[in-house]
Amino acid sequence: MTSCRLGEALKATWDEIDLDKREWTVPSARMKGRRPHTVPLSPPAIELLRSLYTEPDNPFLFISNRTAGHIAESTVTIALRDAGRFETIHGFRASFKTWAEESTNFPGLVIELSLAHAPGTLVERSYRRGDVIVKRRKLMEAWSRFCLTPPAKEGGKVLSMRAARDAARLAAKRRSGRG
């Protein structure tokens, strides 16, 4: 529900989270772009955080049961494989970007900044002073709603995103008399 990179999430610590402001500030040392990144947290993300198991001497959000630290990236990959999924972890960020571009009206700048990218030319970036946090918060809230919505069903079958898109296009053609 944050569109962050896996390493950023797995190494997240409680001191980076401000539950009252509903924000998570990832320090520059863990960011690919080496700049701190503030992530707006949706109400479901806050609810999830509040439900996490904690240990007094472990600062991490996602605690390993094998070490005194955080869970490893391989643990997440194994969990996906055990669930019958073979996508890469990066696919979650790609899913976010695809959904945001194709299913919402949020500007590309808001989407790119939500991914902690540095969009635009050097000149454009030199004039950009804000981080559009209010707009990014609305986007993260919409993304959370999407993530928590059960998959679309047609005739009792779960459709892939491609099949659902193709079915919607065919239905639109039929309505317009072109199909």
C-alpha distance (Angstrom), angle and dihedral (degrees) to the residues before:
residue distance angle dihedral
M1 . . .
T2 3.80 . .
S3 3.85 104.5 .
C4 3.80 88.9 -134.0
R5 3.78 127.9 143.6
L6 3.79 116.5 -92.6
G7 3.82 95.1 -115.3
E8 3.80 90.6 52.3
A9 3.80 91.0 53.6
L10 3.80 98.8 41.8
K11 3.80 92.5 50.9
A12 3.82 94.2 44.1
T13 3.80 114.0 129.9
W14 3.77 130.7 -157.7
D15 3.80 92.9 -113.8
E16 3.84 88.5 64.4
I17 3.81 91.6 57.9
D18 3.79 123.3 84.3
L19 3.80 104.9 -170.4
D20 3.82 93.0 -176.8
K21 3.81 94.0 53.6
R22 3.84 90.1 36.3
E23 3.80 91.4 -129.4
W24 3.77 138.7 127.1
T25 3.79 116.9 -158.1
V26 3.79 112.5 -158.2
P27 3.81 109.3 -155.7
S28 3.78 119.7 -120.8
A29 3.82 92.5 -113.3
R30 3.82 89.9 67.8
M31 3.78 97.4 40.8
K32 3.79 122.1 96.1
G33 3.82 89.8 -137.2
R34 3.83 91.5 47.1
R35 3.82 91.7 -125.1
P36 3.81 124.5 111.1
H37 3.79 113.4 -102.3
T38 3.79 126.0 -155.1
V39 3.79 114.0 -149.2
P40 3.82 118.0 -161.3
L41 3.81 109.6 -134.6
S42 3.79 119.5 -141.5
P43 3.81 120.6 -139.2
P44 3.85 91.2 -102.2
A45 3.82 89.8 51.1
I46 3.82 90.0 51.6
E47 3.80 89.8 48.2
L48 3.80 90.2 51.4
L49 3.81 91.8 48.9
R50 3.79 91.6 50.6
S51 3.80 89.6 53.3
L52 3.82 95.3 54.2
Y53 3.77 121.0 114.8
T54 3.81 112.1 -114.0
E55 3.78 135.3 -166.1
P56 3.82 122.3 -152.7
D57 3.81 96.1 -123.5
N58 3.81 98.6 35.1
P59 3.83 115.1 86.5
F60 3.83 95.6 -171.0
L61 3.79 125.5 104.5
F62 3.80 93.3 -145.5
I63 3.78 106.6 47.4
S64 3.77 124.2 -159.9
N65 3.78 117.5 -132.4
R66 3.82 89.6 -151.6
T67 3.78 102.5 48.4
A68 3.78 136.9 27.6
G69 3.81 89.5 -108.4
H70 3.79 140.4 59.9
I71 3.79 127.9 -50.3
A72 3.80 116.6 -87.8
E73 3.80 126.2 -112.6
S74 3.81 88.5 -118.3
T75 3.82 89.0 60.7
V76 3.80 89.9 60.2
T77 3.80 91.9 46.5
I78 3.81 90.8 50.4
A79 3.81 90.8 48.4
L80 3.81 89.8 52.9
R81 3.81 91.5 48.8
D82 3.82 90.5 48.2
A83 3.81 87.8 53.3
G84 3.81 89.5 53.8
R85 3.82 95.2 -105.9
F86 3.79 121.7 131.5
E87 3.79 101.7 178.8
T88 3.76 120.1 119.2
I89 3.77 120.5 -107.0
H90 3.81 88.1 -114.3
G91 3.79 86.3 64.7
F92 3.81 89.7 76.2
R93 3.80 91.0 62.6
A94 3.79 90.7 44.6
S95 3.82 89.1 50.8
F96 3.80 89.9 52.1
K97 3.81 92.7 50.2
T98 3.81 93.4 45.6
W99 3.80 92.4 47.7
A100 3.82 93.0 46.3
E101 3.81 93.5 48.6
E102 3.80 97.5 42.3
S103 3.79 102.9 33.0
T104 3.81 106.2 33.7
N105 3.78 140.1 49.5
F106 3.80 95.4 -131.0
P107 3.82 112.6 133.0
G108 3.79 118.5 -105.9
L109 3.81 90.1 -115.5
V110 3.80 91.3 59.7
I111 3.81 91.2 48.1
E112 3.81 93.6 47.9
L113 3.81 93.8 46.8
S114 3.81 88.7 49.2
L115 3.80 86.8 58.5
A116 3.83 89.1 49.6
H117 3.79 90.6 -115.0
A118 3.81 123.6 146.2
P119 3.82 101.9 -128.4
G120 3.77 126.3 -170.2
T121 3.74 134.8 32.5
L122 3.79 122.8 -52.8
V123 3.81 89.0 -99.7
E124 3.83 92.6 50.9
R125 3.79 91.3 48.8
S126 3.81 91.8 48.6
Y127 3.82 89.9 58.8
R128 3.81 96.3 43.6
R129 3.79 108.2 97.0
G130 3.80 102.3 163.4
D131 3.77 133.8 66.8
V132 3.85 97.5 -144.9
I133 3.80 88.6 -127.7
V134 3.83 93.9 162.7
K135 3.81 91.8 54.3
R136 3.82 91.7 42.1
R137 3.82 88.9 51.7
K138 3.82 90.0 55.4
L139 3.81 89.8 48.3
M140 3.82 92.5 50.2
E141 3.81 90.2 48.9
A142 3.81 90.3 51.9
W143 3.82 90.2 46.6
S144 3.80 90.8 51.3
R145 3.80 90.7 51.4
F146 3.80 89.3 50.3
C147 3.81 92.6 47.6
L148 3.80 91.4 51.2
T149 3.82 95.2 46.5
P150 3.80 113.3 101.2
P151 3.81 113.9 -115.6
A152 3.79 118.4 -88.4
K153 3.78 113.4 -96.0
E154 3.76 129.3 -155.2
G155 3.76 117.3 -172.5
G156 3.80 90.4 -14.5
K157 3.80 94.1 -57.0
V158 3.78 124.3 116.2
L159 3.79 108.8 -126.0
S160 3.75 126.6 -144.0
M161 3.81 115.2 -120.4
R162 3.82 88.7 -107.6
A163 3.84 92.9 50.6
A164 3.81 91.3 47.2
R165 3.81 90.9 49.7
D166 3.82 92.3 47.5
A167 3.82 91.2 48.3
A168 3.82 90.7 50.4
R169 3.82 91.4 49.7
L170 3.81 91.6 49.1
A171 3.81 91.4 48.9
A172 3.83 90.3 50.1
K173 3.82 91.0 50.6
R174 3.80 90.7 50.2
R175 3.81 91.2 50.0
S176 3.79 91.3 50.6
G177 3.81 92.1 48.5
R178 3.83 93.7 -116.4
G179 3.78 97.0 107.0
